[in-house]
């Protein structure tokens, strides 16, 4: 029999206060919402309900159940071997960016379709737009260089009436570009988000995978991929995260009047100094580093703006009413 733990012992205080995933997964509620998850539920070493997180099918089914039960996304699926994102951490990025937008806004976190967000590298899973829209009602544009990913993202949107009209997906046809060819001349965004490809080569990505295998106590021969999967364009690109973010920063300088806040996740603390240097070079007026702790891992988001405090106030007054 699976034990039910006391709520006080299961709260994940390291996640954002508004994150719906601060408590352990409620597998009774999840399996009631999606019965197909039930065969994957197993007892943990202490007897509580869990799944085998090394089983890609189990992880995908858990995501389906979470999205259906907690975010009202009834239809969600991925092509084989595409990135299956851990939802709690993705939700944290959304909530911390909501706090950033809330600064100087008397009503607090801005909600509703007047808030427009660009998600760079939205992927086949289109996770950030789904979470951002269902949580705060924001409108999203998601871009990606992978045509298969864009096709799947559009399929998810089309199959969920609550997403239609709220999320637009665009194929980035210019290799090596981030904002160019995606942002239109007359278009304005309150926020941009990005979870960049961290690695510079397939070999580097595999080395990272092997480290994760070791940390999870998994056998390389038994598990040919990690539970989250991932295509090459999702995990690595020429120049890796450093060049990708440098390009993003350089291109953002040309869009300073069209966007209130730019942001990106950063994999390692050691890369921050170079990012700050690049941002000072393009004359960003305000630079923020936001730390998000998820278990034993700390993830950082860097955000920047080219708008003065007065310009920001005018932006909010004009666009958020």
C-alpha positions in Angstrom: 0.0 0.0 0.0 1.3 3.5 -0.9 1.7 5.8 2.1 0.3 9.3 2.1 2.8 11.8 3.5 1.9 14.8 5.7 1.5 18.0 3.7 3.9 19.9 6.0 6.7 17.5 5.1 6.3 17.7 1.4 6.2 21.4 0.7 9.1 22.4 -1.6 9.9 25.8 -0.2 12.6 26.4 -2.7 10.1 26.9 -5.6 8.3 30.2 -6.2 5.5 30.9 -3.8 2.9 30.8 -6.6 4.3 27.6 -8.1 1.5 25.0 -8.1 4.2 22.2 -7.7 5.5 23.1 -4.2 3.9 19.9 -2.8 4.5 16.4 -3.9 2.6 15.1 -6.9 -0.9 14.1 -6.0 -1.1 10.8 -7.9 -4.7 10.2 -6.9 -5.8 13.4 -8.5 -3.4 12.9 -11.5 -4.6 9.4 -12.2 -8.2 10.4 -11.8 -7.6 13.1 -14.5 -5.6 10.8 -16.7 -6.2 7.1 -16.0 -3.4 6.2 -18.5 -0.9 7.3 -15.9 -1.9 4.7 -13.4 0.1 1.8 -14.8 3.3 3.9 -14.4 2.7 4.7 -10.7 5.0 2.6 -8.4 5.9 2.7 -4.7 9.0 4.7 -3.8 11.6 3.2 -1.4 9.6 4.7 1.5 6.3 3.5 0.1 4.9 6.7 -1.3 3.6 7.0 -4.9 6.1 7.9 -7.6 7.1 6.9 -11.2 10.3 5.6 -12.7 11.9 8.9 -13.8 14.3 6.9 -16.0 11.4 5.7 -18.1 10.7 8.2 -20.9 7.1 6.9 -21.4 6.4 7.3 -17.7 7.7 10.9 -17.6 5.7 11.9 -20.7 2.6 10.4 -19.2 3.2 12.3 -16.0 3.5 15.5 -17.9 0.3 14.8 -19.8 -1.5 14.3 -16.5 0.0 17.4 -14.9 -1.0 19.6 -17.8 -4.5 18.1 -17.9 -5.2 18.2 -14.2 -3.5 21.4 -13.2 -3.5 23.5 -16.4 -6.5 22.3 -18.3 -4.4 21.2 -21.3 -6.4 18.2 -22.4 -4.2 17.2 -25.4 -0.4 17.3 -25.4 2.1 15.0 -26.9 5.6 15.0 -28.4 7.4 13.4 -31.4 9.8 10.6 -30.4 13.0 11.8 -28.8 12.0 15.4 -28.4 12.5 17.3 -25.1 10.1 16.4 -22.4 10.4 19.3 -19.9 10.2 19.1 -16.1 7.2 21.3 -15.5 7.9 22.6 -12.0 11.1 24.3 -13.0 9.5 25.7 -16.2 6.7 27.2 -14.1 9.3 28.9 -11.8 10.7 30.9 -14.8 7.2 32.1 -15.7 6.4 33.2 -12.1 9.7 35.0 -11.6 9.3 36.9 -14.9 5.7 37.8 -13.7 7.3 39.3 -10.6 9.7 41.3 -12.8 6.7 42.7 -14.9 4.9 43.5 -11.6 7.6 46.0 -10.5 6.2 49.5 -10.7 2.7 48.2 -11.6 0.2 49.2 -9.0 -2.1 46.3 -9.7 0.7 43.8 -9.2 1.4 41.0 -11.7 -0.2 42.1 -15.0 -2.6 39.5 -16.3 -4.6 39.2 -19.5 -4.1 39.2 -23.2 -2.6 42.7 -23.3 0.7 41.2 -22.1 2.6 39.8 -25.0 5.6 37.5 -24.6 8.1 36.1 -27.1 9.5 32.6 -26.3 12.7 31.9 -28.2 13.2 28.2 -28.9 9.7 27.2 -27.9 10.3 23.6 -28.9 7.8 20.9 -29.8 6.6 21.0 -26.2 5.6 24.7 -26.3 5.7 24.6 -22.5 6.4 28.2 -21.6 3.5 29.6 -23.7 1.1 27.0 -22.3 2.0 27.7 -18.7 2.1 31.5 -19.2 -1.2 31.7 -20.9 -3.1 29.3 -18.6 -1.6 30.9 -15.5 -1.7 34.6 -16.3 -3.7 34.9 -19.6 -0.7 36.2 -21.5 -0.4 36.1 -25.3 2.6 34.4 -26.7 4.7 34.1 -29.9 6.9 31.0 -29.9 9.8 30.7 -32.3 12.0 27.8 -33.2 14.5 26.8 -35.9 13.1 23.2 -36.1 10.2 22.8 -38.5 9.1 19.6 -36.8 9.0 21.3 -33.4 6.9 24.1 -34.8 4.5 21.7 -36.5 4.0 19.8 -33.3 3.5 23.0 -31.2 0.9 24.2 -33.6 -0.9 20.8 -33.4 -1.0 21.1 -29.6 -2.5 24.6 -29.9 -5.1 23.5 -32.5 -6.2 20.6 -30.3 -6.8 22.7 -27.2 -9.5 25.3 -27.6 -8.3 27.3 -24.6 -4.9 27.9 -26.4 -6.2 28.8 -29.8 -5.8 32.5 -30.6 -3.4 32.9 -27.6 -0.2 31.3 -29.0 1.3 31.9 -32.4 4.3 29.8 -33.6 6.9 31.0 -36.1 9.7 29.2 -37.8 13.0 30.9 -37.6 14.4 30.5 -41.1 17.6 32.5 -40.5 20.3 30.2 -39.1 22.3 31.8 -36.3 19.7 34.5 -35.7 17.6 34.9 -32.6 15.2 37.9 -32.9 15.8 38.9 -36.5 13.4 37.3 -39.0 11.0 36.6 -36.1 10.1 40.0 -34.5 8.1 42.2 -37.0 8.8 45.9 -37.4 5.6 47.0 -35.9 5.5 44.4 -33.1 5.9 45.0 -29.4 6.7 42.6 -26.5 6.5 43.1 -22.8 8.9 40.2 -22.2 11.1 37.7 -24.1 12.1 34.4 -22.6 14.6 31.7 -23.7 16.0 28.4 -22.5 19.0 28.3 -24.8 20.8 25.2 -26.0 23.5 24.8 -23.4 26.1 22.7 -25.4 28.4 23.6 -28.3 28.6 20.1 -29.9 26.9 16.7 -29.8 30.0 15.3 -27.9 29.6 18.0 -25.2 25.9 17.2 -25.0 26.6 13.5 -24.6 29.2 14.2 -21.9 26.5 16.2 -20.0 24.1 13.3 -20.5 26.6 10.8 -19.1 27.1 13.0 -16.0 23.3 13.0 -15.5 23.2 9.2 -16.0 25.9 8.8 -13.2 24.1 11.2 -10.9 20.8 9.3 -11.3 22.6 6.0 -10.8 21.6 4.7 -14.3 23.5 2.4 -16.6 24.5 3.8 -19.9 24.0 0.4 -21.6 20.5 0.1 -20.2 19.3 3.7 -20.9 20.2 5.0 -24.3 18.8 8.5 -23.5 17.7 10.5 -20.5 14.1 10.8 -19.5 13.7 14.2 -21.0 15.1 13.3 -24.4 16.0 16.1 -26.7 17.0 16.7 -30.3 20.3 18.2 -31.3 18.8 21.6 -32.0 17.3 21.6 -28.5 20.5 20.5 -26.7 23.4 22.1 -28.6 24.3 24.6 -31.3 27.6 25.9 -32.8 29.2 28.1 -30.2 26.9 26.7 -27.5 25.1 28.8 -25.0 27.7 31.5 -24.9 27.5 32.4 -28.6 23.7 32.0 -28.5 23.3 34.5 -25.7 25.8 36.9 -27.2 23.8 36.9 -30.4 20.6 37.4 -28.4 22.1 40.4 -26.5 23.5 42.0 -29.7 20.2 41.7 -31.6 18.2 42.9 -28.5 19.9 46.3 -28.8 18.1 46.9 -32.1 14.8 46.1 -30.4 15.1 48.2 -27.3 12.1 50.3 -28.1 10.0 47.3 -29.0 10.5 45.2 -25.8 10.2 46.1 -22.2 12.3 43.2 -20.7 14.5 40.7 -22.4 15.5 37.5 -20.5 17.3 34.2 -20.8 18.2 31.3 -18.6 21.9 30.8 -17.9 23.3 27.3 -17.1 26.4 28.2 -15.1 27.3 31.0 -12.7 30.7 31.3 -14.3 29.2 32.6 -17.5 27.6 35.6 -15.9 30.6 37.8 -16.1 30.8 37.5 -19.8 27.1 38.2 -20.1 27.3 41.3 -18.0 30.2 42.5 -20.1 28.2 42.0 -23.3 25.2 43.8 -21.8 27.2 46.8 -20.8 28.7 46.9 -24.3 25.2 47.4 -25.8 24.3 49.9 -23.1 21.6 48.0 -21.3 20.2 50.3 -18.6 19.1 47.8 -16.0 20.4 44.2 -15.6 18.9 41.7 -13.2 20.0 38.2 -12.2 17.3 36.0 -10.7 18.3 32.8 -8.9 15.8 29.9 -8.9 16.6 27.0 -6.7 15.1 23.6 -7.6 16.2 20.9 -5.3 20.0 20.8 -5.3 20.2 22.8 -8.5 20.3 26.6 -8.9 19.1 28.0 -12.2 19.7 31.6 -13.1 17.8 34.0 -15.3 19.3 37.2 -16.6 17.0 40.0 -17.6 17.8 43.4 -19.1 16.1 46.4 -20.5 17.0 49.4 -22.6 14.2 51.6 -21.3 14.6 54.2 -18.5 12.3 54.0 -15.5 10.2 56.8 -17.0 9.9 55.0 -20.3 8.9 51.8 -18.5 6.1 53.7 -16.6 4.9 55.2 -19.9 5.0 51.7 -21.5 2.8 50.2 -18.7 0.4 53.2 -18.7 -0.1 52.9 -22.5 -0.2 49.1 -23.0 -1.5 47.6 -19.7 -4.8 49.5 -19.4 
